Amino acid sequence: GLSSILLGTKDIDIINGYFKSGQLKNVDLSIGDICNEPIPSLPLDLTASNFGNILVNASKSDLSIGILNMICQTIGLLAIFYVKNDDIKDIVLTGTLSKFSVIRQIFDRLELLHNVKFIIPNDSTFATSIGAIIYYNKFFR
């Protein structure tokens, strides 16, 4: 929905092409944009506000990477908060979104900041279907 509104397309291949040349600094506000001095353990290029620094000349590529960054950070932080008080620190990512190569950078950053591990398995796009087949074979065959 956001891609359709902001980019004028729902075509996943077109959107994926935009990711590669987008500049996050043209849409997101970073810690460095609002702090004069470094904050211990918070990198200056860390997002302070998604779409908080959107430039009037932001390109579709910039908007697309801003959308992806916001979605991945939200998913990642929700997962991190869920395992915060648990011994399990491995989080498995599935679905179509997991196949975009640029998301690895976003989740790698979250791993470093929060001491977790994001795993993207082979065939992650088909995880729901694979799980349904395994479930069916286990209980109905």
A tleap script that builds the chain and sets N, CA, C and O, in Angstrom:
source leaprc.protein.ff14SB
mol = sequence {
  NGLY LEU SER SER ILE LEU LEU GLY THR LYS
  ASP ILE ASP ILE ILE ASN GLY TYR PHE LYS
  SER GLY GLN LEU LYS ASN VAL ASP LEU SER
  ILE GLY ASP ILE CYS ASN GLU PRO ILE PRO
  SER LEU PRO LEU ASP LEU THR ALA SER ASN
  PHE GLY ASN ILE LEU VAL ASN ALA SER LYS
  SER ASP LEU SER ILE GLY ILE LEU ASN MET
  ILE CYS GLN THR ILE GLY LEU LEU ALA ILE
  PHE TYR VAL LYS ASN ASP ASP ILE LYS ASP
  ILE VAL LEU THR GLY THR LEU SER LYS PHE
  SER VAL ILE ARG GLN ILE PHE ASP ARG LEU
  GLU LEU LEU HIE ASN VAL LYS PHE ILE ILE
  PRO ASN ASP SER THR PHE ALA THR SER ILE
  GLY ALA ILE ILE TYR TYR ASN LYS PHE PHE
  CARG
}
set mol.1.N position { 0.801 -1.195 0.000 }
set mol.1.CA position { 0.000 0.000 0.000 }
set mol.1.C position { 0.848 1.265 0.000 }
set mol.1.O position { 0.592 2.183 -0.779 }
set mol.2.N position { 1.853 1.320 0.865 }
set mol.2.CA position { 2.724 2.507 0.905 }
set mol.2.C position { 3.461 2.689 -0.413 }
set mol.2.O position { 3.610 3.808 -0.905 }
set mol.3.N position { 3.921 1.571 -0.982 }
set mol.3.CA position { 4.628 1.660 -2.261 }
set mol.3.C position { 3.718 2.195 -3.354 }
set mol.3.O position { 4.139 2.992 -4.193 }
set mol.4.N position { 2.482 1.755 -3.338 }
set mol.4.CA position { 1.533 2.224 -4.343 }
set mol.4.C position { 1.301 3.729 -4.219 }
set mol.4.O position { 1.254 4.441 -5.222 }
set mol.5.N position { 1.157 4.203 -2.993 }
set mol.5.CA position { 0.912 5.630 -2.757 }
set mol.5.C position { 2.154 6.474 -3.035 }
set mol.5.O position { 2.081 7.479 -3.742 }
set mol.6.N position { 3.288 6.066 -2.480 }
set mol.6.CA position { 4.493 6.885 -2.567 }
set mol.6.C position { 5.289 6.691 -3.856 }
set mol.6.O position { 5.963 7.614 -4.314 }
set mol.7.N position { 5.214 5.502 -4.438 }
set mol.7.CA position { 6.025 5.210 -5.614 }
set mol.7.C position { 5.211 5.062 -6.889 }
set mol.7.O position { 5.768 5.045 -7.987 }
set mol.8.N position { 3.894 4.955 -6.748 }
set mol.8.CA position { 3.039 4.821 -7.914 }
set mol.8.C position { 3.065 3.443 -8.547 }
set mol.8.O position { 2.680 3.289 -9.705 }
set mol.9.N position { 3.520 2.428 -7.798 }
set mol.9.CA position { 3.550 1.065 -8.333 }
set mol.9.C position { 3.444 0.048 -7.205 }
set mol.9.O position { 3.840 0.297 -6.066 }
set mol.10.N position { 2.894 -1.106 -7.565 }
set mol.10.CA position { 2.865 -2.250 -6.658 }
set mol.10.C position { 3.783 -3.356 -7.164 }
set mol.10.O position { 3.920 -4.398 -6.523 }
set mol.11.N position { 4.413 -3.127 -8.317 }
set mol.11.CA position { 5.261 -4.130 -8.948 }
set mol.11.C position { 6.522 -4.339 -8.110 }
set mol.11.O position { 7.356 -3.441 -7.996 }
set mol.12.N position { 6.653 -5.514 -7.535 }
set mol.12.CA position { 7.736 -5.811 -6.605 }
set mol.12.C position { 9.101 -5.748 -7.283 }
set mol.12.O position { 10.083 -5.380 -6.639 }
set mol.13.N position { 9.186 -6.097 -8.559 }
set mol.13.CA position { 10.467 -6.047 -9.264 }
set mol.13.C position { 10.921 -4.600 -9.478 }
set mol.13.O position { 12.108 -4.295 -9.358 }
set mol.14.N position { 9.985 -3.720 -9.793 }
set mol.14.CA position { 10.308 -2.300 -9.950 }
set mol.14.C position { 10.754 -1.716 -8.614 }
set mol.14.O position { 11.752 -0.999 -8.541 }
set mol.15.N position { 10.012 -2.028 -7.571 }
set mol.15.CA position { 10.343 -1.528 -6.239 }
set mol.15.C position { 11.711 -2.042 -5.804 }
set mol.15.O position { 12.511 -1.284 -5.255 }
set mol.16.N position { 11.983 -3.310 -6.041 }
set mol.16.CA position { 13.286 -3.896 -5.695 }
set mol.16.C position { 14.414 -3.162 -6.423 }
set mol.16.O position { 15.491 -2.960 -5.862 }
set mol.17.N position { 14.169 -2.769 -7.654 }
set mol.17.CA position { 15.169 -2.007 -8.409 }
set mol.17.C position { 15.451 -0.650 -7.784 }
set mol.17.O position { 16.584 -0.171 -7.819 }
set mol.18.N position { 14.434 -0.035 -7.218 }
set mol.18.CA position { 14.606 1.265 -6.559 }
set mol.18.C position { 15.513 1.174 -5.329 }
set mol.18.O position { 16.297 2.085 -5.064 }
set mol.19.N position { 15.404 0.073 -4.579 }
set mol.19.CA position { 16.157 -0.056 -3.323 }
set mol.19.C position { 17.646 0.188 -3.505 }
set mol.19.O position { 18.293 0.803 -2.657 }
set mol.20.N position { 18.175 -0.291 -4.600 }
set mol.20.CA position { 19.620 -0.323 -4.783 }
set mol.20.C position { 20.266 1.050 -4.852 }
set mol.20.O position { 21.431 1.195 -4.480 }
set mol.21.N position { 19.543 2.058 -5.316 }
set mol.21.CA position { 20.163 3.381 -5.446 }
set mol.21.C position { 19.588 4.424 -4.480 }
set mol.21.O position { 19.961 5.596 -4.536 }
set mol.22.N position { 18.691 3.999 -3.606 }
set mol.22.CA position { 18.093 4.946 -2.665 }
set mol.22.C position { 19.052 5.387 -1.573 }
set mol.22.O position { 19.920 4.628 -1.142 }
set mol.23.N position { 18.879 6.626 -1.133 }
set mol.23.CA position { 19.702 7.191 -0.065 }
set mol.23.C position { 18.818 7.473 1.145 }
set mol.23.O position { 17.948 8.344 1.100 }
set mol.24.N position { 19.042 6.743 2.209 }
set mol.24.CA position { 18.235 6.876 3.413 }
set mol.24.C position { 18.332 8.268 4.025 }
set mol.24.O position { 17.375 8.749 4.633 }
set mol.25.N position { 19.478 8.911 3.868 }
set mol.25.CA position { 19.668 10.252 4.438 }
set mol.25.C position { 18.733 11.284 3.805 }
set mol.25.O position { 18.543 12.370 4.353 }
set mol.26.N position { 18.154 10.948 2.657 }
set mol.26.CA position { 17.223 11.872 1.998 }
set mol.26.C position { 15.792 11.754 2.515 }
set mol.26.O position { 14.917 12.521 2.111 }
set mol.27.N position { 15.552 10.786 3.415 }
set mol.27.CA position { 14.203 10.622 3.969 }
set mol.27.C position { 14.176 10.507 5.492 }
set mol.27.O position { 13.276 11.047 6.136 }
set mol.28.N position { 15.153 9.810 6.071 }
set mol.28.CA position { 15.134 9.568 7.513 }
set mol.28.C position { 15.997 10.582 8.268 }
set mol.28.O position { 17.015 11.055 7.762 }
set mol.29.N position { 15.570 10.900 9.472 }
set mol.29.CA position { 16.341 11.724 10.388 }
set mol.29.C position { 17.228 10.778 11.197 }
set mol.29.O position { 16.745 9.780 11.731 }
set mol.30.N position { 18.515 11.086 11.288 }
set mol.30.CA position { 19.442 10.219 12.016 }
set mol.30.C position { 19.830 10.850 13.347 }
set mol.30.O position { 19.601 12.036 13.586 }
set mol.31.N position { 20.422 10.032 14.201 }
set mol.31.CA position { 20.933 10.520 15.482 }
set mol.31.C position { 21.902 11.678 15.230 }
set mol.31.O position { 21.870 12.683 15.941 }
set mol.32.N position { 22.757 11.536 14.226 }
set mol.32.CA position { 23.735 12.576 13.891 }
set mol.32.C position { 23.102 13.886 13.454 }
set mol.32.O position { 23.712 14.946 13.597 }
set mol.33.N position { 21.882 13.829 12.922 }
set mol.33.CA position { 21.183 15.047 12.501 }
set mol.33.C position { 20.706 15.880 13.694 }
set mol.33.O position { 20.493 17.086 13.571 }
set mol.34.N position { 20.541 15.228 14.845 }
set mol.34.CA position { 19.977 15.949 15.994 }
set mol.34.C position { 20.943 16.068 17.178 }
set mol.34.O position { 20.634 16.740 18.162 }
set mol.35.N position { 22.107 15.420 17.087 }
set mol.35.CA position { 23.076 15.468 18.194 }
set mol.35.C position { 24.383 16.079 17.720 }
set mol.35.O position { 24.874 15.752 16.640 }
set mol.36.N position { 24.938 16.958 18.523 }
set mol.36.CA position { 26.225 17.559 18.190 }
set mol.36.C position { 27.393 16.671 18.580 }
set mol.36.O position { 28.482 16.779 18.015 }
set mol.37.N position { 27.162 15.786 19.556 }
set mol.37.CA position { 28.215 14.906 20.028 }
set mol.37.C position { 27.721 13.459 19.987 }
set mol.37.O position { 26.527 13.200 20.138 }
set mol.38.N position { 28.643 12.524 19.783 }
set mol.38.CA position { 28.244 11.107 19.772 }
set mol.38.C position { 27.640 10.674 21.109 }
set mol.38.O position { 28.002 11.185 22.168 }
set mol.39.N position { 26.726 9.734 21.031 }
set mol.39.CA position { 26.117 9.129 22.211 }
set mol.39.C position { 26.696 7.721 22.312 }
set mol.39.O position { 26.646 6.963 21.343 }
set mol.40.N position { 27.246 7.363 23.472 }
set mol.40.CA position { 27.832 6.023 23.593 }
set mol.40.C position { 26.844 4.928 23.181 }
set mol.40.O position { 25.682 4.946 23.585 }
set mol.41.N position { 27.308 4.000 22.392 }
set mol.41.CA position { 26.595 2.829 21.880 }
set mol.41.C position { 25.500 3.150 20.855 }
set mol.41.O position { 24.777 2.245 20.438 }
set mol.42.N position { 25.362 4.407 20.442 }
set mol.42.CA position { 24.400 4.750 19.389 }
set mol.42.C position { 25.141 5.378 18.206 }
set mol.42.O position { 25.598 6.517 18.298 }
set mol.43.N position { 25.261 4.650 17.106 }
set mol.43.CA position { 25.927 5.212 15.924 }
set mol.43.C position { 25.202 6.457 15.426 }
set mol.43.O position { 23.974 6.531 15.482 }
set mol.44.N position { 25.959 7.426 14.943 }
set mol.44.CA position { 25.364 8.683 14.486 }
set mol.44.C position { 24.439 8.504 13.290 }
set mol.44.O position { 23.538 9.317 13.085 }
set mol.45.N position { 24.646 7.446 12.489 }
set mol.45.CA position { 23.777 7.239 11.325 }
set mol.45.C position { 22.557 6.374 11.641 }
set mol.45.O position { 21.821 5.994 10.730 }
set mol.46.N position { 22.336 6.062 12.903 }
set mol.46.CA position { 21.165 5.299 13.333 }
set mol.46.C position { 19.894 6.141 13.164 }
set mol.46.O position { 19.903 7.342 13.433 }
set mol.47.N position { 18.820 5.517 12.725 }
set mol.47.CA position { 17.561 6.226 12.503 }
set mol.47.C position { 17.002 6.777 13.810 }
set mol.47.O position { 16.826 6.043 14.782 }
set mol.48.N position { 16.727 8.069 13.819 }
set mol.48.CA position { 16.045 8.701 14.954 }
set mol.48.C position { 14.559 8.823 14.639 }
set mol.48.O position { 13.721 8.710 15.534 }
set mol.49.N position { 14.227 9.056 13.359 }
set mol.49.CA position { 12.833 9.201 12.955 }
set mol.49.C position { 12.675 8.799 11.492 }
set mol.49.O position { 13.260 9.411 10.598 }
set mol.50.N position { 11.867 7.751 11.263 }
set mol.50.CA position { 11.575 7.345 9.888 }
set mol.50.C position { 10.800 8.453 9.193 }
set mol.50.O position { 9.812 8.959 9.726 }
set mol.51.N position { 11.246 8.822 8.017 }
set mol.51.CA position { 10.649 9.880 7.198 }
set mol.51.C position { 10.668 11.238 7.907 }
set mol.51.O position { 9.891 12.129 7.567 }
set mol.52.N position { 11.553 11.390 8.889 }
set mol.52.CA position { 11.641 12.643 9.645 }
set mol.52.C position { 12.498 13.703 8.986 }
set mol.52.O position { 12.587 14.823 9.488 }
set mol.53.N position { 13.134 13.371 7.867 }
set mol.53.CA position { 14.016 14.322 7.188 }
set mol.53.C position { 13.780 14.277 5.683 }
set mol.53.O position { 14.707 14.452 4.893 }
set mol.54.N position { 12.540 14.042 5.301 }
set mol.54.CA position { 12.245 13.845 3.883 }
set mol.54.C position { 12.488 15.130 3.097 }
set mol.54.O position { 11.966 16.192 3.437 }
set mol.55.N position { 13.280 15.015 2.052 }
set mol.55.CA position { 13.616 16.155 1.217 }
set mol.55.C position { 12.603 16.292 0.093 }
set mol.55.O position { 12.050 15.299 -0.380 }
set mol.56.N position { 12.362 17.523 -0.330 }
set mol.56.CA position { 11.389 17.741 -1.405 }
set mol.56.C position { 11.828 17.093 -2.711 }
set mol.56.O position { 10.997 16.754 -3.553 }
set mol.57.N position { 13.131 16.923 -2.874 }
set mol.57.CA position { 13.629 16.294 -4.101 }
set mol.57.C position { 14.002 14.829 -3.898 }
set mol.57.O position { 14.775 14.272 -4.677 }
set mol.58.N position { 13.453 14.198 -2.847 }
set mol.58.CA position { 13.710 12.776 -2.623 }
set mol.58.C position { 13.184 11.975 -3.809 }
set mol.58.O position { 12.054 12.175 -4.253 }
set mol.59.N position { 14.004 11.082 -4.307 }
set mol.59.CA position { 13.625 10.278 -5.473 }
set mol.59.C position { 12.761 9.089 -5.057 }
set mol.59.O position { 12.603 8.802 -3.871 }
set mol.60.N position { 12.210 8.411 -6.048 }
set mol.60.CA position { 11.459 7.183 -5.765 }
set mol.60.C position { 12.361 6.147 -5.109 }
set mol.60.O position { 11.911 5.372 -4.266 }
set mol.61.N position { 13.623 6.133 -5.490 }
set mol.61.CA position { 14.577 5.216 -4.863 }
set mol.61.C position { 14.763 5.565 -3.388 }
set mol.61.O position { 14.814 4.675 -2.539 }
set mol.62.N position { 14.863 6.851 -3.086 }
set mol.62.CA position { 15.000 7.287 -1.694 }
set mol.62.C position { 13.758 6.905 -0.894 }
set mol.62.O position { 13.866 6.400 0.224 }
set mol.63.N position { 12.593 7.143 -1.461 }
set mol.63.CA position { 11.343 6.794 -0.778 }
set mol.63.C position { 11.236 5.289 -0.556 }
set mol.63.O position { 10.787 4.839 0.498 }
set mol.64.N position { 11.654 4.510 -1.562 }
set mol.64.CA position { 11.542 3.052 -1.432 }
set mol.64.C position { 12.443 2.526 -0.322 }
set mol.64.O position { 12.026 1.654 0.441 }
set mol.65.N position { 13.664 3.032 -0.215 }
set mol.65.CA position { 14.553 2.557 0.843 }
set mol.65.C position { 14.047 3.046 2.206 }
set mol.65.O position { 14.242 2.375 3.219 }
set mol.66.N position { 13.405 4.204 2.226 }
set mol.66.CA position { 12.794 4.690 3.469 }
set mol.66.C position { 11.651 3.792 3.927 }
set mol.66.O position { 11.528 3.491 5.114 }
set mol.67.N position { 10.815 3.366 2.979 }
set mol.67.CA position { 9.715 2.444 3.299 }
set mol.67.C position { 10.281 1.124 3.827 }
set mol.67.O position { 9.853 0.626 4.868 }
set mol.68.N position { 11.247 0.568 3.096 }
set mol.68.CA position { 11.829 -0.710 3.487 }
set mol.68.C position { 12.502 -0.619 4.850 }
set mol.68.O position { 12.352 -1.514 5.681 }
set mol.69.N position { 13.236 0.449 5.079 }
set mol.69.CA position { 13.915 0.635 6.361 }
set mol.69.C position { 12.902 0.705 7.505 }
set mol.69.O position { 13.102 0.087 8.551 }
set mol.70.N position { 11.830 1.444 7.311 }
set mol.70.CA position { 10.812 1.577 8.349 }
set mol.70.C position { 10.146 0.227 8.645 }
set mol.70.O position { 9.946 -0.128 9.806 }
set mol.71.N position { 9.812 -0.506 7.612 }
set mol.71.CA position { 9.155 -1.801 7.788 }
set mol.71.C position { 10.106 -2.793 8.474 }
set mol.71.O position { 9.713 -3.475 9.421 }
set mol.72.N position { 11.337 -2.872 8.002 }
set mol.72.CA position { 12.295 -3.825 8.581 }
set mol.72.C position { 12.649 -3.457 10.016 }
set mol.72.O position { 12.760 -4.338 10.868 }
set mol.73.N position { 12.826 -2.171 10.296 }
set mol.73.CA position { 13.124 -1.771 11.671 }
set mol.73.C position { 11.948 -2.091 12.598 }
set mol.73.O position { 12.149 -2.521 13.733 }
set mol.74.N position { 10.745 -1.884 12.121 }
set mol.74.CA position { 9.570 -2.193 12.939 }
set mol.74.C position { 9.482 -3.690 13.212 }
set mol.74.O position { 9.304 -4.104 14.358 }
set mol.75.N position { 9.604 -4.499 12.168 }
set mol.75.CA position { 9.575 -5.956 12.328 }
set mol.75.C position { 10.709 -6.397 13.253 }
set mol.75.O position { 10.495 -7.170 14.186 }
set mol.76.N position { 11.900 -5.905 12.988 }
set mol.76.CA position { 13.064 -6.294 13.776 }
set mol.76.C position { 12.951 -5.913 15.237 }
set mol.76.O position { 13.238 -6.727 16.114 }
set mol.77.N position { 12.538 -4.695 15.508 }
set mol.77.CA position { 12.431 -4.249 16.902 }
set mol.77.C position { 11.314 -4.970 17.647 }
set mol.77.O position { 11.465 -5.279 18.829 }
set mol.78.N position { 10.207 -5.239 16.982 }
set mol.78.CA position { 9.148 -6.012 17.637 }
set mol.78.C position { 9.648 -7.411 18.005 }
set mol.78.O position { 9.375 -7.905 19.099 }
set mol.79.N position { 10.373 -8.040 17.094 }
set mol.79.CA position { 10.932 -9.363 17.372 }
set mol.79.C position { 11.957 -9.294 18.503 }
set mol.79.O position { 11.984 -10.163 19.374 }
set mol.80.N position { 12.794 -8.265 18.487 }
set mol.80.CA position { 13.810 -8.097 19.531 }
set mol.80.C position { 13.148 -7.890 20.885 }
set mol.80.O position { 13.564 -8.494 21.874 }
set mol.81.N position { 12.134 -7.054 20.945 }
set mol.81.CA position { 11.422 -6.832 22.209 }
set mol.81.C position { 10.776 -8.125 22.705 }
set mol.81.O position { 10.702 -8.361 23.910 }
set mol.82.N position { 10.316 -8.950 21.786 }
set mol.82.CA position { 9.670 -10.205 22.159 }
set mol.82.C position { 10.653 -11.164 22.834 }
set mol.82.O position { 10.287 -11.856 23.784 }
set mol.83.N position { 11.902 -11.210 22.349 }
set mol.83.CA position { 12.887 -12.141 22.916 }
set mol.83.C position { 13.787 -11.490 23.965 }
set mol.83.O position { 14.698 -12.136 24.483 }
set mol.84.N position { 13.546 -10.250 24.275 }
set mol.84.CA position { 14.414 -9.482 25.181 }
set mol.84.C position { 14.710 -10.211 26.491 }
set mol.84.O position { 15.865 -10.255 26.917 }
set mol.85.N position { 13.717 -10.771 27.122 }
set mol.85.CA position { 13.898 -11.437 28.410 }
set mol.85.C position { 13.934 -12.952 28.285 }
set mol.85.O position { 13.575 -13.666 29.221 }
set mol.86.N position { 14.362 -13.435 27.142 }
set mol.86.CA position { 14.394 -14.867 26.873 }
set mol.86.C position { 15.831 -15.287 26.561 }
set mol.86.O position { 16.664 -14.456 26.199 }
set mol.87.N position { 16.108 -16.563 26.704 }
set mol.87.CA position { 17.429 -17.078 26.348 }
set mol.87.C position { 17.590 -17.228 24.839 }
set mol.87.O position { 18.711 -17.259 24.332 }
set mol.88.N position { 16.487 -17.319 24.134 }
set mol.88.CA position { 16.523 -17.473 22.674 }
set mol.88.C position { 16.834 -16.120 22.047 }
set mol.88.O position { 16.153 -15.130 22.312 }
set mol.89.N position { 17.858 -16.090 21.225 }
set mol.89.CA position { 18.246 -14.842 20.563 }
set mol.89.C position { 18.299 -14.989 19.043 }
set mol.89.O position { 18.751 -14.082 18.345 }
set mol.90.N position { 17.831 -16.145 18.527 }
set mol.90.CA position { 17.769 -16.381 17.088 }
set mol.90.C position { 16.359 -16.080 16.604 }
set mol.90.O position { 15.385 -16.617 17.132 }
set mol.91.N position { 16.254 -15.221 15.597 }
set mol.91.CA position { 14.962 -14.812 15.054 }
set mol.91.C position { 14.956 -15.167 13.569 }
set mol.91.O position { 15.840 -14.750 12.821 }
set mol.92.N position { 13.959 -15.936 13.151 }
set mol.92.CA position { 13.874 -16.395 11.765 }
set mol.92.C position { 12.951 -15.465 10.990 }
set mol.92.O position { 11.824 -15.192 11.405 }
set mol.93.N position { 13.449 -14.986 9.859 }
set mol.93.CA position { 12.676 -14.100 8.977 }
set mol.93.C position { 12.184 -14.888 7.773 }
set mol.93.O position { 12.952 -15.604 7.131 }
set mol.94.N position { 10.902 -14.752 7.475 }
set mol.94.CA position { 10.332 -15.440 6.321 }
set mol.94.C position { 9.473 -14.467 5.522 }
set mol.94.O position { 9.261 -13.325 5.931 }
set mol.95.N position { 8.992 -14.929 4.395 }
set mol.95.CA position { 8.120 -14.121 3.557 }
set mol.95.C position { 8.879 -13.476 2.412 }
set mol.95.O position { 10.107 -13.539 2.355 }
set mol.96.N position { 8.147 -12.861 1.506 }
set mol.96.CA position { 8.731 -12.248 0.315 }
set mol.96.C position { 9.741 -11.165 0.668 }
set mol.96.O position { 10.777 -11.050 0.013 }
set mol.97.N position { 9.459 -10.384 1.677 }
set mol.97.CA position { 10.353 -9.312 2.088 }
set mol.97.C position { 11.761 -9.817 2.403 }
set mol.97.O position { 12.742 -9.102 2.200 }
set mol.98.N position { 11.856 -11.041 2.896 }
set mol.98.CA position { 13.154 -11.596 3.295 }
set mol.98.C position { 14.085 -11.838 2.112 }
set mol.98.O position { 15.277 -12.072 2.307 }
set mol.99.N position { 13.575 -11.789 0.917 }
set mol.99.CA position { 14.393 -12.049 -0.257 }
set mol.99.C position { 15.073 -10.809 -0.829 }
set mol.99.O position { 15.912 -10.935 -1.722 }
set mol.100.N position { 14.740 -9.632 -0.347 }
set mol.100.CA position { 15.407 -8.418 -0.822 }
set mol.100.C position { 16.789 -8.349 -0.197 }
set mol.100.O position { 16.915 -8.358 1.028 }
set mol.101.N position { 17.827 -8.279 -1.020 }
set mol.101.CA position { 19.198 -8.319 -0.505 }
set mol.101.C position { 19.501 -7.147 0.436 }
set mol.101.O position { 20.291 -7.301 1.367 }
set mol.102.N position { 18.904 -6.014 0.216 }
set mol.102.CA position { 19.210 -4.833 1.027 }
set mol.102.C position { 18.725 -4.971 2.474 }
set mol.102.O position { 19.239 -4.289 3.360 }
set mol.103.N position { 17.750 -5.839 2.721 }
set mol.103.CA position { 17.269 -5.965 4.107 }
set mol.103.C position { 18.317 -6.587 5.018 }
set mol.103.O position { 18.298 -6.366 6.228 }
set mol.104.N position { 19.227 -7.361 4.444 }
set mol.104.CA position { 20.271 -7.980 5.272 }
set mol.104.C position { 21.063 -6.904 6.015 }
set mol.104.O position { 21.412 -7.088 7.181 }
set mol.105.N position { 21.346 -5.788 5.355 }
set mol.105.CA position { 22.080 -4.681 5.985 }
set mol.105.C position { 21.311 -4.117 7.177 }
set mol.105.O position { 21.899 -3.826 8.218 }
set mol.106.N position { 20.017 -3.968 7.025 }
set mol.106.CA position { 19.190 -3.414 8.096 }
set mol.106.C position { 19.172 -4.356 9.289 }
set mol.106.O position { 19.336 -3.923 10.429 }
set mol.107.N position { 18.971 -5.648 9.030 }
set mol.107.CA position { 18.922 -6.615 10.123 }
set mol.107.C position { 20.306 -6.872 10.726 }
set mol.107.O position { 20.411 -7.157 11.919 }
set mol.108.N position { 21.362 -6.776 9.925 }
set mol.108.CA position { 22.720 -6.892 10.474 }
set mol.108.C position { 22.968 -5.784 11.501 }
set mol.108.O position { 23.576 -6.017 12.546 }
set mol.109.N position { 22.503 -4.610 11.195 }
set mol.109.CA position { 22.663 -3.469 12.102 }
set mol.109.C position { 21.906 -3.697 13.407 }
set mol.109.O position { 22.423 -3.421 14.490 }
set mol.110.N position { 20.684 -4.199 13.298 }
set mol.110.CA position { 19.897 -4.492 14.496 }
set mol.110.C position { 20.556 -5.595 15.333 }
set mol.110.O position { 20.505 -5.565 16.563 }
set mol.111.N position { 21.174 -6.566 14.654 }
set mol.111.CA position { 21.883 -7.628 15.374 }
set mol.111.C position { 22.991 -7.044 16.253 }
set mol.111.O position { 23.125 -7.409 17.422 }
set mol.112.N position { 23.775 -6.143 15.685 }
set mol.112.CA position { 24.890 -5.549 16.423 }
set mol.112.C position { 24.420 -4.723 17.614 }
set mol.112.O position { 25.041 -4.745 18.677 }
set mol.113.N position { 23.341 -4.010 17.435 }
set mol.113.CA position { 22.845 -3.124 18.491 }
set mol.113.C position { 22.136 -3.871 19.618 }
set mol.113.O position { 22.107 -3.404 20.756 }
set mol.114.N position { 21.560 -5.039 19.297 }
set mol.114.CA position { 20.681 -5.704 20.271 }
set mol.114.C position { 21.085 -7.129 20.637 }
set mol.114.O position { 20.351 -7.810 21.354 }
set mol.115.N position { 22.237 -7.591 20.158 }
set mol.115.CA position { 22.742 -8.917 20.530 }
set mol.115.C position { 21.748 -10.046 20.232 }
set mol.115.O position { 21.465 -10.888 21.084 }
set mol.116.N position { 21.232 -10.039 19.012 }
set mol.116.CA position { 20.370 -11.113 18.521 }
set mol.116.C position { 20.918 -11.578 17.179 }
set mol.116.O position { 21.856 -10.984 16.646 }
set mol.117.N position { 20.338 -12.629 16.638 }
set mol.117.CA position { 20.734 -13.146 15.329 }
set mol.117.C position { 19.492 -13.314 14.467 }
set mol.117.O position { 18.576 -14.050 14.835 }
set mol.118.N position { 19.452 -12.641 13.328 }
set mol.118.CA position { 18.357 -12.803 12.378 }
set mol.118.C position { 18.787 -13.829 11.329 }
set mol.118.O position { 19.845 -13.697 10.712 }
set mol.119.N position { 17.965 -14.837 11.140 }
set mol.119.CA position { 18.248 -15.921 10.202 }
set mol.119.C position { 17.233 -15.849 9.066 }
set mol.119.O position { 16.026 -15.768 9.294 }
set mol.120.N position { 17.748 -15.880 7.838 }
set mol.120.CA position { 16.885 -15.939 6.656 }
set mol.120.C position { 17.171 -17.272 5.977 }
set mol.120.O position { 18.177 -17.408 5.280 }
set mol.121.N position { 16.288 -18.265 6.175 }
set mol.121.CA position { 16.544 -19.584 5.604 }
set mol.121.C position { 16.358 -19.611 4.086 }
set mol.121.O position { 15.696 -18.751 3.505 }
set mol.122.N position { 16.964 -20.627 3.463 }
set mol.122.CA position { 16.699 -20.847 2.043 }
set mol.122.C position { 15.197 -21.059 1.873 }
set mol.122.O position { 14.548 -21.632 2.748 }
set mol.123.N position { 14.661 -20.616 0.787 }
set mol.123.CA position { 13.236 -20.758 0.489 }
set mol.123.C position { 12.346 -20.075 1.524 }
set mol.123.O position { 11.222 -20.516 1.762 }
set mol.124.N position { 12.843 -19.001 2.143 }
set mol.124.CA position { 12.077 -18.284 3.172 }
set mol.124.C position { 10.761 -17.732 2.639 }
set mol.124.O position { 9.814 -17.531 3.399 }
set mol.125.N position { 10.705 -17.492 1.353 }
set mol.125.CA position { 9.473 -16.990 0.740 }
set mol.125.C position { 8.339 -18.012 0.865 }
set mol.125.O position { 7.164 -17.649 0.913 }
set mol.126.N position { 8.707 -19.282 0.915 }
set mol.126.CA position { 7.713 -20.344 0.927 }
set mol.126.C position { 7.525 -20.979 2.304 }
set mol.126.O position { 6.973 -22.075 2.405 }
set mol.127.N position { 7.968 -20.318 3.347 }
set mol.127.CA position { 7.945 -20.895 4.691 }
set mol.127.C position { 6.546 -21.323 5.132 }
set mol.127.O position { 6.382 -22.396 5.712 }
set mol.128.N position { 5.554 -20.505 4.864 }
set mol.128.CA position { 4.190 -20.854 5.265 }
set mol.128.C position { 3.718 -22.117 4.540 }
set mol.128.O position { 3.129 -23.009 5.151 }
set mol.129.N position { 3.979 -22.181 3.253 }
set mol.129.CA position { 3.590 -23.362 2.473 }
set mol.129.C position { 4.335 -24.598 2.937 }
set mol.129.O position { 3.738 -25.666 3.079 }
set mol.130.N position { 5.629 -24.467 3.176 }
set mol.130.CA position { 6.432 -25.599 3.648 }
set mol.130.C position { 5.918 -26.073 5.004 }
set mol.130.O position { 5.780 -27.275 5.231 }
set mol.131.N position { 5.634 -25.136 5.902 }
set mol.131.CA position { 5.100 -25.478 7.220 }
set mol.131.C position { 3.765 -26.189 7.124 }
set mol.131.O position { 3.507 -27.134 7.869 }
set mol.132.N position { 2.913 -25.743 6.211 }
set mol.132.CA position { 1.604 -26.382 6.033 }
set mol.132.C position { 1.764 -27.817 5.529 }
set mol.132.O position { 1.047 -28.716 5.968 }
set mol.133.N position { 2.697 -28.025 4.615 }
set mol.133.CA position { 2.944 -29.377 4.100 }
set mol.133.C position { 3.473 -30.291 5.207 }
set mol.133.O position { 3.020 -31.426 5.351 }
set mol.134.N position { 4.419 -29.799 5.972 }
set mol.134.CA position { 4.971 -30.586 7.089 }
set mol.134.C position { 3.863 -30.931 8.082 }
set mol.134.O position { 3.760 -32.073 8.529 }
set mol.135.N position { 3.045 -29.955 8.423 }
set mol.135.CA position { 1.938 -30.176 9.363 }
set mol.135.C position { 0.968 -31.215 8.818 }
set mol.135.O position { 0.565 -32.131 9.534 }
set mol.136.N position { 0.597 -31.072 7.556 }
set mol.136.CA position { -0.328 -32.018 6.922 }
set mol.136.C position { 0.260 -33.426 6.952 }
set mol.136.O position { -0.418 -34.378 7.339 }
set mol.137.N position { 1.528 -33.557 6.542 }
set mol.137.CA position { 2.157 -34.884 6.507 }
set mol.137.C position { 2.261 -35.498 7.899 }
set mol.137.O position { 2.175 -36.718 8.039 }
set mol.138.N position { 2.439 -34.697 8.901 }
set mol.138.CA position { 2.597 -35.206 10.272 }
set mol.138.C position { 1.264 -35.650 10.877 }
set mol.138.O position { 1.211 -36.660 11.579 }
set mol.139.N position { 0.198 -34.912 10.615 }
set mol.139.CA position { -1.064 -35.172 11.308 }
set mol.139.C position { -2.174 -35.781 10.444 }
set mol.139.O position { -3.154 -36.290 10.988 }
set mol.140.N position { -2.048 -35.740 9.136 }
set mol.140.CA position { -3.163 -36.204 8.298 }
set mol.140.C position { -2.763 -37.309 7.331 }
set mol.140.O position { -3.585 -37.724 6.513 }
set mol.141.N position { -1.576 -37.780 7.394 }
set mol.141.CA position { -1.146 -38.872 6.497 }
set mol.141.C position { -0.984 -40.125 7.243 }
set mol.141.O position { -0.629 -41.149 6.660 }
savepdb mol mol.pdb
quit
